[in-house]
Amino acid sequence: MSVASSSQGAPASDSSGFGAPEQLLCQKCGDHTSMGQSAATGRNPLLRACNACLATDRWLARSQHKPKSGRPETEEEKTRRTNACKVKEDLKKKTPEEKKAWYFEQKSARAMEDHTKKRSFSSAVGSVEETREASSLTDDIDKYIPFRIWAQGEMALKTYATIAEAKLAWDKLIADPTTRTMKQNGETLIYEFGGIEVRSRQAHGMKAALRQRMDIEEQKDLDEYNHEADSRVKRARARLEVEMTANAAADGDSQNVIPLLHVARDLGHLKEQEEARDLELHQQASDLLQQRKAQQEERKKKQEAQGKSLPLEKLALDAARKKASQSMTDLVLRQQTTLKAIELDSDKVIETEGDDLKKEREENICKVQQAMETLEKSIREKEKEWENALKGDTVDAEEVARLRAAVADYMKAFHTSDSDVKEVKNRIAELRNWVTKTKKAINDREKAAQKTAAGRRMAKMAQGSCLNLLATALAKECHTLEACGKVLYSFAAEPLLKQSLPCVFESQRAQNLLKAVRGLEYYDMQKAWVAEKMASSKATACSALISKKAVAAKVTDLVRKSWSEVTGNDGLRGLPDDLSDLFAVQFGQRVQQSVNVYLRTEMNLPMLLVVLEGSLKVGGFPSKMLGDESLAGQLKKLEAMPATHVTAEVAKNGWVVKLQAGGSVLVPPNTCWFEWAGADEDTHSIRQLIARDAFIGPMKEWLQQMRSEGSVSEQDRLHKMLEFLQKQQEQ
């Protein structure tokens, strides 16, 4: 903050030296403020920030803190802290004018929301209200009458003949202790019951009111209220008496109303107090500043009058040089520590990554190290320059003092303005940003796909055991395979289940799905992630769940709309969370010219397979052609079959379909099947098990057979799936 028309923040005054101070400007929002509504931001008491801006800073700092009690941070707290950090970072990038505009905006919003000021009698509340009243009233009339009225009534009733008799009776009545009496205006009065008055009242009117209130929160407030209320009531009684006297003496019907509450005076008094306090604070701050300047000038004059001592100046110069060298060395050490921490962090980040990323990291680190070497060299040169400056025989105290001042001036600008220091800091910032971006890219890539289903598929027969040896031999035969066999071109559940016939769909169905999926950034990230995992595990195929909920929901909705007759409206409901991912949409990827052979589809359910990129041959034959009734026996027979026998069985009793990008097929249950990727490029696909009530039969039979053969343990998900189906059937 600065004082208007004063770049040094010096206090302004009139010709007498005690005039009203110039208006203070808040350093943060640039708005006018006062001493009482602001606080100093540094050693200069006239450089101040208003309370609203300071409250904004406290709110921003408080929002960036994590919980101190050790409890975990909630999502709401994390969101608030993240937003506060973003606001803080954005604020650093703003220009001074933009910062002032932002603080002024926050100040205006805070003023609209601030209703916490404690009320006192110095403020007032005005009200105007319309009233309606319907009431029935009963009044007891109690009177205290003087002797004159009592005697008049008694003599009218002829109880007493003369005033003297009435006076004797009056004195006797007053002397009776049971008589209720009171004294008023030096006269004794006797109680007399005046009867009861019954009134009915209808009223409609307008009422204007002016009220002064104060908040009472503690005993001190209550004592203050009682004292102030008594004082104000006494003053009001006196004003009412004056008002009644004035109205009685006035001619005509006009009535003069004297205000009982002096609101204007109270408000003016409060304003005067605030202005006086503000003026006093401003004057105190100005006096302190002037006193400090006077002391500095006095010390300076005293030093100039005394002259400079060469030994003392040399000692002061040595101390200044040591301090400067230590400060520069500390800066280098801090930057080296920062670099070491970033190196360790980046080592962990790219530990399992490729050589290109590691090479890029080394290049960035080398840039930082080169900048540090340049900085260290410039520091050594500067220290040598200071040392050589004193190697003359004609060095005097003034020259040493100038050199000491030069050292101080150099150090003032070293940490913020030195080009070599800036270069080191910029290089470290670039390295830190690179590590952050790399870490984010790796995390995004890792999150792009969940734990692949391929491992489970290869490990358990329950999820379609992959017959590697047979697949290797079959890959050589698939080049000559042509489309053959009986297939369906429109969905029908009965031949799909009973005859194990696949259903092939026209490519037009998948156009919307292809367009949407290929445009997803997630899809490209997922392909890169799966390719890396396949390369590291030396696998030829992989399927991965879609971990991003928004993408999974979008793809699932497109599949449901494009193949509505397949997905149907009778899907399994109430599936536990740990089983629902079995039937979720997955991305599949297969290396060119690779084959996988499966005894059955997963869960022995129909599987929808849609080709996104590349080409695919899919073929199969009914599992019953293997002859053995047990699943283990069928698996052994399939493993023992030569590749030529498999192709012959497919040509005789099975089917083969060729799929290009956009092609789709529904693989039936109870089918031994294979898939072969084309020779031109890797194949990418979408696949989903169709879990419907209509297809529960084959899945349940297969699960029961798996359990009877001892291939399912109680902890297995397949056991949980079988229990779920049995409960569904019981319901």
ZAMARGU-4260 file (C-alpha; in steps of 0.2 Angstrom, whole numbers, plus 5000, padded with zeros to 4 digits):
<rodrens>
0) 5000/5000/5000 | 5006/5018/4997 | 5000/5035/5002 | 4992/5045/4989 | 5005/5056/4980
5) 5019/5050/4990 | 5030/5036/4984 | 5040/5034/5000 | 5024/5032/5011 | 5028/5048/5021
10) 5014/5056/5031 | 5006/5071/5024 | 5000/5086/5034 | 4994/5103/5033 | 5004/5119/5036
15) 5002/5117/5055 | 5008/5100/5055 | 4993/5093/5063 | 4980/5093/5049 | 4970/5078/5043
20) 4980/5064/5036 | 4980/5060/5017 | 4969/5045/5013 | 4979/5028/5014 | 4978/5016/5000
25) 4978/4997/5003 | 4993/4989/4996 | 4983/4974/4990 | 4966/4981/4983 | 4971/4999/4980
30) 4956/5005/4989 | 4955/5019/5002 | 4957/5013/5019 | 4960/5020/5037 | 4972/5016/5051
35) 4958/5008/5061 | 4953/4997/5047 | 4970/4991/5041 | 4986/4984/5047 | 5004/4987/5043
40) 5012/4974/5031 | 5030/4978/5036 | 5041/4990/5045 | 5033/5005/5038 | 5017/5009/5048
45) 5010/5019/5033 | 5011/5004/5021 | 4996/4995/5026 | 4983/4982/5020 | 4965/4983/5024
50) 4956/4971/5035 | 4946/4963/5021 | 4961/4959/5011 | 4970/4952/5026 | 4955/4941/5029
55) 4956/4935/5011 | 4974/4931/5013 | 4970/4921/5030 | 4956/4912/5021 | 4968/4907/5006
60) 4982/4901/5018 | 4969/4892/5029 | 4962/4883/5014 | 4979/4876/5008 | 4983/4867/5025
65) 4980/4849/5027 | 4972/4842/5043 | 4984/4844/5058 | 4976/4830/5068 | 4983/4816/5058
70) 4965/4811/5052 | 4963/4807/5033 | 4959/4821/5022 | 4941/4821/5016 | 4936/4823/4997
75) 4928/4840/5001 | 4944/4846/5010 | 4955/4839/4996 | 4945/4848/4983 | 4945/4865/4994
80) 4964/4863/4996 | 4967/4860/4978 | 4956/4874/4972 | 4965/4886/4985 | 4982/4881/4978
85) 4976/4884/4960 | 4970/4901/4965 | 4987/4905/4974 | 4997/4900/4959 | 4986/4910/4947
90) 4987/4925/4959 | 5006/4924/4957 | 5005/4925/4938 | 4994/4940/4938 | 5000/4958/4935
95) 4999/4971/4950 | 4984/4978/4942 | 4976/4961/4940 | 4980/4957/4958 | 4972/4973/4964
100) 4956/4969/4954 | 4955/4952/4961 | 4957/4958/4979 | 4944/4971/4977 | 4932/4958/4970
105) 4935/4947/4985 | 4933/4962/4997 | 4916/4967/4989 | 4910/4949/4990 | 4916/4948/5008
110) 4907/4965/5012 | 4890/4957/5005 | 4892/4942/5017 | 4898/4950/5033 | 4885/4952/5045
115) 4894/4948/5061 | 4896/4965/5068 | 4890/4967/5086 | 4876/4979/5088 | 4877/4994/5101
120) 4866/5008/5106 | 4876/5019/5094 | 4866/5012/5079 | 4847/5011/5076 | 4834/5002/5067
125) 4819/5010/5059 | 4803/5002/5056 | 4785/5005/5049 | 4772/4993/5051 | 4753/4991/5048
130) 4743/4984/5063 | 4726/4976/5064 | 4719/4972/5081 | 4703/4964/5088 | 4702/4962/5107
135) 4690/4961/5122 | 4697/4969/5138 | 4692/4969/5156 | 4699/4982/5167 | 4698/4983/5186
140) 4696/5001/5192 | 4706/5004/5208 | 4707/5021/5215 | 4716/5031/5229 | 4706/5046/5233
145) 4710/5061/5244 | 4700/5068/5259 | 4690/5080/5248 | 4683/5067/5237 | 4680/5055/5251
150) 4671/5068/5261 | 4660/5073/5246 | 4654/5056/5244 | 4651/5052/5262 | 4641/5069/5265
155) 4631/5065/5249 | 4625/5049/5257 | 4621/5059/5273 | 4633/5048/5283 | 4640/5064/5291
160) 4631/5080/5293 | 4646/5092/5294 | 4664/5093/5287 | 4670/5092/5305 | 4662/5075/5308
165) 4669/5069/5291 | 4686/5075/5296 | 4686/5065/5313 | 4680/5049/5304 | 4694/5052/5291
170) 4707/5053/5304 | 4700/5038/5312 | 4700/5028/5296 | 4718/5033/5292 | 4723/5027/5309
175) 4716/5010/5306 | 4730/4998/5301 | 4719/4988/5290 | 4716/5003/5279 | 4726/5004/5262
180) 4733/5021/5260 | 4747/5029/5251 | 4755/5047/5250 | 4757/5057/5235 | 4762/5075/5233
185) 4761/5077/5252 | 4743/5071/5254 | 4737/5055/5261 | 4725/5045/5250 | 4714/5030/5254
190) 4710/5015/5243 | 4693/5013/5235 | 4687/5000/5223 | 4680/5008/5207 | 4672/4993/5199
195) 4675/4984/5183 | 4675/4991/5165 | 4672/4979/5150 | 4678/4985/5133 | 4678/4978/5115
200) 4691/4985/5103 | 4693/4985/5085 | 4709/4994/5078 | 4718/4996/5061 | 4732/5008/5060
205) 4750/5012/5055 | 4764/5013/5067 | 4782/5020/5064 | 4795/5015/5077 | 4813/5020/5079
210) 4823/5007/5090 | 4841/5006/5097 | 4847/4989/5102 | 4863/4982/5109 | 4869/4964/5109
215) 4871/4956/5127 | 4883/4941/5127 | 4891/4942/5144 | 4889/4950/5161 | 4898/4966/5156
220) 4886/4969/5142 | 4871/4967/5154 | 4879/4979/5167 | 4882/4992/5153 | 4864/4990/5146
225) 4857/4993/5164 | 4867/5009/5166 | 4863/5015/5149 | 4845/5011/5149 | 4842/5020/5166
230) 4851/5035/5160 | 4841/5036/5144 | 4824/5033/5153 | 4828/5047/5165 | 4832/5059/5150
235) 4816/5053/5141 | 4805/5057/5156 | 4812/5075/5157 | 4809/5077/5139 | 4791/5071/5141
240) 4788/5083/5154 | 4795/5097/5144 | 4784/5091/5129 | 4768/5091/5140 | 4771/5108/5147
245) 4775/5115/5129 | 4759/5107/5122 | 4748/5114/5136 | 4754/5131/5134 | 4753/5131/5115
250) 4738/5139/5106 | 4728/5128/5094 | 4727/5110/5091 | 4745/5107/5085 | 4756/5096/5096
255) 4775/5097/5097 | 4784/5080/5098 | 4801/5080/5106 | 4812/5065/5100 | 4816/5054/5115
260) 4830/5045/5106 | 4845/5055/5099 | 4850/5043/5085 | 4858/5057/5074 | 4868/5063/5089
265) 4874/5045/5093 | 4878/5041/5075 | 4888/5057/5074 | 4897/5054/5091 | 4902/5036/5085
270) 4909/5044/5069 | 4918/5057/5078 | 4926/5044/5089 | 4931/5033/5074 | 4939/5048/5066
275) 4948/5054/5081 | 4955/5037/5084 | 4960/5035/5066 | 4968/5052/5067 | 4977/5047/5083
280) 4984/5031/5075 | 4989/5040/5060 | 4998/5053/5070 | 5007/5040/5080 | 5013/5031/5065
285) 5019/5047/5057 | 5028/5052/5073 | 5037/5035/5074 | 5042/5036/5056 | 5048/5054/5057
290) 5057/5049/5073 | 5065/5034/5065 | 5071/5044/5050 | 5078/5058/5062 | 5088/5045/5071
295) 5095/5038/5055 | 5100/5055/5049 | 5108/5059/5066 | 5118/5043/5066 | 5123/5046/5048
300) 5129/5064/5052 | 5138/5058/5068 | 5147/5045/5057 | 5152/5058/5044 | 5158/5070/5057
305) 5169/5057/5066 | 5177/5051/5050 | 5180/5033/5044 | 5193/5022/5052 | 5203/5011/5040
310) 5205/4996/5052 | 5186/4997/5057 | 5181/4998/5039 | 5192/4983/5034 | 5184/4973/5048
315) 5167/4978/5042 | 5172/4973/5024 | 5178/4956/5029 | 5162/4953/5038 | 5152/4959/5023
320) 5162/4948/5011 | 5161/4932/5023 | 5142/4935/5024 | 5140/4937/5006 | 5150/4922/5002
325) 5141/4912/5014 | 5124/4918/5007 | 5129/4913/4989 | 5136/4896/4995 | 5120/4893/5004
330) 5110/4896/4988 | 5121/4884/4978 | 5119/4871/4992 | 5100/4873/4992 | 5099/4871/4973
335) 5110/4856/4974 | 5099/4848/4987 | 5083/4852/4977 | 5092/4844/4961 | 5096/4828/4971
340) 5078/4827/4977 | 5071/4828/4960 | 5084/4816/4953 | 5079/4803/4966 | 5060/4806/4963
345) 5063/4805/4944 | 5073/4788/4946 | 5058/4780/4954 | 5046/4788/4941 | 5055/4781/4926
350) 5063/4765/4934 | 5053/4754/4922 | 5052/4765/4907 | 5061/4765/4891 | 5078/4771/4887
355) 5072/4787/4877 | 5063/4793/4893 | 5079/4790/4903 | 5090/4799/4890 | 5078/4814/4891
360) 5080/4814/4910 | 5099/4814/4909 | 5099/4829/4896 | 5088/4839/4908 | 5099/4835/4923
365) 5114/4840/4913 | 5107/4857/4909 | 5104/4860/4927 | 5122/4855/4931 | 5129/4866/4918
370) 5120/4881/4924 | 5126/4877/4942 | 5144/4876/4936 | 5142/4893/4928 | 5135/4900/4944
375) 5149/4893/4955 | 5162/4900/4943 | 5154/4917/4943 | 5154/4917/4962 | 5172/4912/4963
380) 5176/4926/4951 | 5166/4939/4961 | 5175/4933/4977 | 5192/4935/4968 | 5187/4952/4962
385) 5183/4958/4980 | 5199/4951/4986 | 5210/4959/4973 | 5202/4976/4976 | 5211/4978/4993
390) 5228/4973/4986 | 5235/4991/4984 | 5246/5001/4995 | 5235/5017/4993 | 5219/5009/4999
395) 5210/5022/5011 | 5195/5021/5023 | 5184/5029/5010 | 5188/5017/4996 | 5185/5002/5008
400) 5168/5009/5013 | 5163/5011/4995 | 5168/4993/4992 | 5158/4987/5007 | 5143/4997/5000
405) 5146/4989/4983 | 5146/4971/4991 | 5130/4976/5000 | 5122/4982/4983 | 5127/4967/4974
410) 5120/4955/4987 | 5103/4964/4987 | 5101/4960/4968 | 5110/4943/4969 | 5096/4932/4974
415) 5083/4940/4963 | 5091/4948/4948 | 5107/4939/4945 | 5107/4931/4927 | 5116/4915/4933
420) 5105/4912/4948 | 5089/4915/4937 | 5096/4902/4924 | 5099/4889/4938 | 5081/4892/4945
425) 5073/4891/4928 | 5082/4875/4923 | 5077/4867/4940 | 5059/4873/4937 | 5060/4865/4919
430) 5066/4849/4926 | 5053/4849/4940 | 5039/4852/4927 | 5046/4838/4916 | 5046/4826/4930
435) 5028/4831/4935 | 5022/4830/4917 | 5030/4813/4915 | 5023/4806/4931 | 5006/4812/4926
440) 5008/4804/4909 | 5013/4788/4917 | 5000/4788/4930 | 4986/4792/4917 | 4993/4778/4906
445) 4993/4766/4921 | 4975/4771/4925 | 4970/4769/4907 | 4967/4750/4910 | 4964/4740/4925
450) 4972/4723/4928 | 4970/4713/4912 | 4958/4699/4911 | 4971/4690/4900 | 4981/4683/4915
455) 4966/4676/4923 | 4960/4668/4906 | 4977/4660/4904 | 4978/4654/4922 | 4961/4646/4924
460) 4952/4634/4913 | 4936/4642/4920 | 4939/4658/4910 | 4944/4649/4894 | 4961/4641/4895
465) 4973/4647/4881 | 4981/4632/4872 | 4998/4639/4868 | 5006/4624/4859 | 4990/4621/4848
470) 4989/4640/4845 | 5007/4641/4838 | 5004/4626/4826 | 4987/4633/4821 | 4994/4650/4816
475) 5002/4642/4801 | 4986/4634/4795 | 4975/4650/4797 | 4983/4659/4782 | 4973/4647/4770
480) 4957/4646/4780 | 4942/4653/4771 | 4925/4658/4778 | 4914/4642/4779 | 4900/4634/4789
485) 4882/4639/4794 | 4881/4656/4802 | 4866/4667/4807 | 4864/4684/4800 | 4850/4690/4812
490) 4850/4686/4830 | 4840/4671/4836 | 4842/4664/4853 | 4837/4646/4850 | 4849/4641/4836
495) 4863/4651/4845 | 4861/4640/4860 | 4855/4623/4854 | 4865/4623/4838 | 4880/4633/4843
500) 4878/4644/4828 | 4887/4661/4828 | 4878/4677/4823 | 4887/4689/4811 | 4881/4707/4809
505) 4883/4720/4796 | 4897/4732/4798 | 4885/4747/4797 | 4880/4744/4815 | 4897/4748/4822
510) 4900/4764/4813 | 4894/4775/4827 | 4904/4765/4840 | 4920/4766/4829 | 4919/4784/4827
515) 4916/4787/4845 | 4930/4776/4852 | 4943/4781/4839 | 4940/4799/4844 | 4944/4795/4863
520) 4961/4801/4870 | 4958/4786/4883 | 4958/4774/4868 | 4975/4779/4862 | 4982/4779/4880
525) 4975/4762/4883 | 4983/4755/4867 | 5000/4761/4872 | 4998/4755/4889 | 4992/4737/4884
530) 5006/4737/4871 | 5019/4740/4884 | 5012/4727/4896 | 5011/4714/4881 | 5029/4718/4877
535) 5036/4716/4895 | 5026/4699/4897 | 5029/4693/4879 | 5011/4690/4877 | 5002/4690/4860
540) 4985/4695/4866 | 4977/4705/4880 | 4960/4711/4886 | 4958/4725/4898 | 4943/4733/4907
545) 4939/4751/4904 | 4944/4759/4921 | 4937/4777/4917 | 4919/4776/4922 | 4914/4790/4910
550) 4922/4781/4895 | 4915/4764/4901 | 4897/4771/4902 | 4898/4779/4885 | 4905/4763/4876
555) 4892/4752/4885 | 4878/4763/4880 | 4884/4763/4862 | 4885/4744/4862 | 4868/4743/4870
560) 4860/4754/4857 | 4869/4746/4841 | 4865/4728/4846 | 4849/4731/4856 | 4842/4714/4851
565) 4857/4705/4858 | 4859/4714/4874 | 4840/4714/4878 | 4831/4720/4893 | 4832/4705/4904
570) 4850/4707/4910 | 4856/4700/4926 | 4851/4712/4941 | 4858/4713/4958 | 4876/4707/4954
575) 4889/4710/4968 | 4902/4723/4964 | 4916/4710/4963 | 4906/4700/4950 | 4900/4714/4939
580) 4917/4717/4930 | 4915/4699/4922 | 4902/4706/4911 | 4909/4723/4908 | 4914/4730/4891
585) 4933/4727/4887 | 4946/4733/4875 | 4955/4718/4866 | 4972/4719/4857 | 4980/4705/4847
590) 4997/4705/4839 | 4997/4702/4820 | 4997/4684/4814 | 4994/4677/4832 | 4981/4664/4837
595) 4973/4659/4853 | 4962/4644/4855 | 4949/4642/4869 | 4939/4628/4875 | 4924/4639/4878
600) 4919/4657/4880 | 4921/4665/4897 | 4908/4659/4909 | 4901/4649/4894 | 4891/4664/4889
605) 4888/4672/4871 | 4902/4684/4868 | 4900/4700/4857 | 4916/4704/4847 | 4918/4720/4837
610) 4933/4724/4827 | 4939/4742/4829 | 4956/4741/4819 | 4964/4727/4809 | 4956/4711/4803
615) 4952/4695/4812 | 4947/4677/4808 | 4936/4669/4820 | 4931/4650/4819 | 4924/4636/4830
620) 4915/4620/4832 | 4903/4613/4845 | 4912/4607/4861 | 4902/4591/4861 | 4912/4585/4845
625) 4927/4582/4857 | 4917/4568/4864 | 4922/4567/4882 | 4909/4572/4895 | 4921/4580/4907
630) 4928/4597/4905 | 4945/4591/4909 | 4944/4577/4897 | 4939/4589/4883 | 4953/4600/4887
635) 4966/4585/4886 | 4958/4580/4869 | 4959/4597/4862 | 4977/4599/4868 | 4982/4583/4859
640) 4973/4587/4842 | 4985/4592/4828 | 4981/4609/4820 | 4976/4600/4804 | 4963/4590/4813
645) 4956/4607/4821 | 4954/4615/4804 | 4946/4599/4797 | 4934/4599/4812 | 4930/4617/4809
650) 4927/4614/4790 | 4916/4599/4793 | 4905/4603/4809 | 4910/4621/4813 | 4911/4638/4805
655) 4924/4652/4801 | 4920/4671/4798 | 4931/4685/4792 | 4930/4702/4801 | 4937/4719/4795
660) 4936/4735/4805 | 4917/4737/4809 | 4913/4719/4808 | 4905/4710/4823 | 4901/4692/4828
665) 4892/4684/4843 | 4902/4669/4848 | 4889/4655/4855 | 4892/4646/4871 | 4897/4627/4872
670) 4909/4631/4857 | 4928/4627/4855 | 4934/4643/4846 | 4949/4652/4840 | 4954/4669/4834
675) 4968/4674/4822 | 4974/4692/4818 | 4978/4697/4801 | 4996/4699/4794 | 4995/4717/4790
680) 4993/4725/4807 | 4988/4722/4826 | 4970/4720/4829 | 4960/4730/4841 | 4943/4725/4847
685) 4929/4727/4859 | 4921/4712/4868 | 4908/4709/4880 | 4899/4694/4888 | 4881/4695/4886
690) 4873/4691/4903 | 4854/4689/4901 | 4841/4678/4909 | 4839/4669/4892 | 4858/4663/4893
695) 4859/4658/4911 | 4856/4640/4907 | 4872/4636/4898 | 4882/4646/4911 | 4874/4638/4926
700) 4877/4620/4919 | 4895/4624/4915 | 4898/4631/4933 | 4889/4616/4941 | 4900/4604/4930
705) 4916/4614/4935 | 4911/4612/4954 | 4907/4594/4952 | 4925/4591/4944 | 4933/4601/4958
710) 4939/4615/4948 | 4931/4628/4958 | 4935/4633/4976 | 4924/4641/4989 | 4934/4657/4988
715) 4933/4657/4969 | 4923/4670/4960 | 4915/4656/4950 | 4908/4649/4966 | 4901/4666/4971
720) 4893/4667/4953 | 4885/4650/4955 | 4878/4654/4972 | 4871/4670/4965 | 4862/4661/4951
725) 4855/4649/4963 | 4848/4663/4974 | 4841/4671/4959 | 4832/4655/4954 | 4825/4653/4972
730) 4818/4670/4972
</rodrens>
